[in-house]
Amino acid sequence: MNSNNTARKSVRRAALAAGLAAVVALPLALTSSAQASPGATAFRTVSGKPSDSVTRIADFYGAYMDAQSDPDHGGKLVDALRKYYVSASCLKEIKAWETKNHADGVLQAQNVPVKWTVTDNGTADYTEAAVTLTWGDRTTTKLIVDMSRSHKIIHIGTKGIEGK
């Protein structure tokens, strides 16, 4: 009887393992087949809400980088985005940084990154987010962006507003 129970347990374990392997393999098979087939379209979803500070920071960086990527480097649109999303005191900080460093103060670089990621670092009185900029050579730069509850960027730097 013990050998029967042991045999049944072994069969159940094998069936369970095979079932789990099939469940894990299914999404991998679907993903790899979608990527492997020529002409296949991968659909993505991007969501956010204007009341969320992290979304607003991501929206700002996305629009700003799009504008800076244009042949005229965004012209009036770059200025309008700065005025809309960034507080007056932070704009002064950005201008001072640009004068000192001869580069764009929002990106803190002379070039425009190819990709960005915004991650919530969380705080109580304001939002602190890590903005990771990815460059063409796949190197990254991390900026800390602080946003007030009124949805204005109040600081951009390599450290948060508390660690200026």
C-alpha positions in Angstrom: 0.0 0.0 0.0 2.8 2.4 0.7 4.3 1.7 -2.7 0.9 2.4 -4.3 0.6 5.8 -2.5 4.2 6.6 -3.4 3.5 5.7 -7.0 0.3 7.8 -7.1 2.1 10.8 -5.5 4.9 10.5 -8.1 2.3 10.4 -10.9 0.5 13.4 -9.4 3.7 15.4 -9.0 4.7 14.5 -12.6 1.3 15.6 -13.9 1.4 18.8 -11.8 4.9 19.6 -13.1 3.8 19.0 -16.7 0.8 21.2 -16.2 2.8 24.0 -14.7 5.4 23.7 -17.5 2.6 24.0 -20.1 1.1 27.0 -18.4 4.5 28.7 -18.2 5.4 27.7 -21.8 2.2 29.0 -23.3 2.8 32.7 -22.8 6.5 32.3 -23.8 5.4 30.5 -27.0 2.9 33.2 -27.8 5.4 35.9 -27.2 8.2 34.3 -29.2 5.9 33.4 -32.1 4.6 36.9 -32.2 8.1 38.3 -32.3 9.5 35.8 -34.7 6.8 36.1 -37.4 7.6 38.8 -40.0 5.0 41.6 -40.2 3.5 40.7 -36.8 2.4 43.8 -34.8 3.1 44.0 -31.1 0.4 46.0 -29.4 1.2 48.1 -26.4 -0.8 50.1 -23.9 0.4 53.2 -22.2 -1.9 54.8 -19.6 -1.8 57.6 -17.1 -3.9 60.3 -15.6 -3.4 64.0 -15.4 -4.0 64.0 -11.6 -1.0 61.7 -11.1 2.3 63.5 -10.6 4.4 60.6 -12.0 2.2 60.6 -15.2 2.7 64.3 -15.5 6.5 64.0 -15.2 6.5 61.3 -17.8 4.3 63.4 -20.1 6.6 66.3 -19.7 9.7 64.4 -20.5 8.1 62.6 -23.4 6.8 65.9 -25.0 10.0 67.7 -24.2 12.2 65.1 -25.8 9.9 64.9 -28.8 10.2 68.7 -29.2 14.0 68.7 -28.7 14.3 65.9 -31.4 12.8 68.1 -34.1 15.1 69.8 -36.5 14.6 73.2 -34.9 15.0 71.7 -31.4 11.5 72.5 -30.5 11.7 76.3 -30.6 8.8 77.9 -28.9 7.3 74.5 -27.9 10.3 73.8 -25.6 9.7 77.1 -23.9 6.0 76.6 -23.6 6.5 73.1 -22.1 8.9 74.5 -19.6 6.5 77.3 -18.6 3.6 74.9 -18.3 5.2 72.1 -16.3 8.0 73.8 -14.4 7.7 76.3 -11.5 9.2 79.8 -11.9 11.8 79.1 -9.2 12.9 75.9 -10.9 13.1 77.6 -14.3 15.6 80.0 -12.7 17.6 77.0 -11.4 17.5 75.4 -14.8 18.7 78.6 -16.5 21.6 78.9 -14.0 22.6 75.3 -14.6 22.5 75.8 -18.3 24.7 78.9 -18.1 27.2 77.0 -16.0 27.2 73.7 -17.9 26.4 74.8 -21.5 23.8 72.1 -21.9 20.1 71.6 -21.6 19.0 71.9 -17.9 16.0 69.7 -18.2 17.9 66.8 -19.7 21.2 67.9 -18.1 22.9 66.9 -21.3 23.9 68.3 -24.7 22.1 65.6 -26.6 18.6 64.2 -26.6 18.1 60.7 -25.2 16.4 58.0 -27.2 14.2 56.7 -24.3 13.1 57.6 -20.8 11.6 55.8 -17.8 10.0 57.5 -14.8 9.8 55.7 -11.5 7.9 57.0 -8.4 10.3 57.4 -5.5 7.4 58.6 -3.3 7.3 61.3 -0.6 4.7 62.8 1.6 4.5 66.5 0.7 5.6 66.3 -2.9 6.4 63.6 -5.5 9.9 62.6 -6.1 10.5 60.6 -9.3 13.6 59.0 -10.8 13.9 59.8 -14.5 16.2 57.4 -16.3 17.4 58.7 -19.6 18.7 56.1 -22.1 21.1 57.3 -24.8 21.8 55.9 -28.2 24.8 53.9 -27.0 22.5 52.3 -24.3 24.2 54.2 -21.4 21.8 55.8 -18.9 21.6 58.9 -16.8 19.5 59.1 -13.7 17.8 62.4 -12.7 15.6 63.1 -9.7 12.6 65.2 -10.5 10.5 66.7 -7.7 6.9 67.8 -8.3 4.7 69.8 -6.0 1.1 68.9 -5.1 0.0 71.6 -7.6 1.7 69.5 -10.4 4.6 71.9 -11.0 8.2 70.6 -11.2 10.1 72.2 -8.4 13.5 70.6 -8.8 15.6 68.7 -11.4 18.9 67.3 -10.4 21.0 64.2 -9.7 19.8 64.4 -6.1 16.3 65.1 -4.8 15.2 68.5 -3.5 16.2 67.5 0.1 19.7 66.7 -1.1 20.3 69.7 -3.3 
